[in-house]
Amino acid sequence: MIHLALTTGEPAGIGPEISVHAANVFLNERPDVCIDLLIDQSLAPQTLPPRLAIKHCALEEKVVPGQLNPKNARYVLETLDRAIEGCQTGIYQAMVTAPVQKSVISEAGVQFSGHTEYLAQKCGVHQVVMLLVGRPIFESELLPKQIRVALATTHIPLQQVSHHLSTTLIENTIAIIDRDLKHRFGINNPVIYVTGLNPHAGESGHMGREELEIIVPAIESMKKKNLQVSGPYPGDTIFSPANLKKADVILAMYHDQGLAPFKFATFGEGVNVTLGLPVIRTSVDHGTALGIAGKGKADATSLLAALELAYQMSKASSGTSSS
């Protein structure tokens, strides 16, 4: 039996409603799964299926859909802390997270730059990698069934990307990707394609030297360790159907270089995975959608995909074949 923790995110957003809906649908599809919903009881229905349990986390104040309240920020962090602890102690095989609102947590006086950084700190991990996984919304034999895009840098201004990049950073990122694709995705010998930073991947140094001085040395270093890594490839051609078919993952140098084409191809089907943690964590690829919270308009597709991927990763990690 696979046991998942589902944190419901910002209580004033769409997280609670899509969490309840997605959990119900998913449990109908997976008879070998139990889900613990980490939520205040006031936000959940009275009647739930037997394999969906409420783990009550108390709100400070009553929630008004669409209206942020910093007093409830600690509630959000409590759901995360309990899910992390449950994964670390083996109660849960994975945790799935609904979206949070970074700004309101910061307003409450807690330094919080996002799920990824918070989980890394709580787990005592120095470096983690953001991986986006999704099914293409365009049905074509030319495309793989699943697209994976990882990022060398994440939420930083574009003008700072070059300063953040280093050969060591890229080497460590590739190593984390290779290890987790093997152990959590069941891919025996992952093929990793790496983008350049500059147009035309620098064009032999004429359009920037980051490729020659940072990216190529990292790729060559990892090749010597027998990893299946190649590049750097130009950002405007790396996402061709042929490359997507050949590569198990594409490593982009910065946020929009990787996520703009990814979200175009997978919109609504994407899942955010944090690689490099000692626990499995998946999440939606969208925000709290305060404007439609409580109106019955929220789409749970991405959260359903996150539950499915957490299930598949749990199976791969345990060495059990997935259905």
Buried (B, 14 or more C-beta within 10 A) or exposed (E): EBBBBBBBBBBBBBBBBBBBBBBBBBBEEBEEBBBBBBBBBEBBEEEBEEBBEBBEBEBBEEBEBBEBBBEBBBBBBBBBBBBBBBBEEEEBBBBBBBBBBBEBBBBBEBEBEBBBBBBBBBBEBEEBBBBBBBBBEEEEEEBBEBBBBBBBBBEEEEEEBBEBBBBEBBBBBBBBBBBBBBEBBBBEEBBBBBBBBBEBBBEEEEBBBBBBBBBBBBBEBBEEEEBBBBBBBBBEEBBEBEEBEEBBBBBBBBBEBBBEBBBEBBBBBBBBBBBBBEBBBBBBBBBBBBEBBBEEEBBBBBBBBBBBBBBBBBBBBEEEEEE
